[in-house]
Amino acid sequence: MNRYETVFILTPVLSDDQMKEAVEKFKDVLKENGATLVNEELWGLRKLAYPIQKKSTGFYTLFEFEAEPTIVKKLETAFRRDERVIRFLTFRLDKYAAEYAEKRRKLRSEKPQVQPAEAHAEATEAKEA
């Protein structure tokens, strides 16, 4: 079993429900084919580096999973067939990349979730001190 990471971008014209439905569809493709989902991150609506299909933003999602190499082809076929996906990239993680991904996940889970209003108040207090 190899460890893979895939990032895909969904079109920005989708509602939140439609976006979540598309993400669930691709999760189901992985699970049906025997893959183990290690990590899922919804990065949300972000600006693209360059326009794709006349769109300048998109919903980014990252999956990290363990699977056999044949499953990657099935997942990418599902991406190509779905018109909601505007870009995707899947690559195999070597041992160093897998270690880095685990460290990044640990740091992300340990980091306290600060609300934007609280973050602004903390920044203001730091300037005054």
Phi, psi and omega in degrees: 000130176259158176257132182235159174226133177229138175239131177227152182243125178261152181300143184284353182279359180282148172282170179300319180296318180294322179294315180294324178296319179295319179297316179298323180300316182286330174296319180296323178300318179294313183294321180298331182262011174089014178278153177251118180282118182269318184208145176224130178229125174262109183276347176085194182281121182226157178284137178278153179293329178210154182297137175235123182053041179062025178244139182252357177225167178193160177273116180267139176219140178239133172240136169242127186212159175251130184197170173282153182302333182291335182290329181300318180297320179294320179295315180293328175295320177296321177297316182294327182281341183266118183289348179284340180272123180259336175204152174207156177212127178236134177215155180275134179272130172278181186296327180288319178294323179294319177297316179298318180297321178294318178298316181298319178296318179296315179297321180293322181284328179283332182294124180293141179281109181260130178287150182303320180295320179293321180296319179295318179296319179295320180294321179294317179297321181294323178293323181289330183283000000 
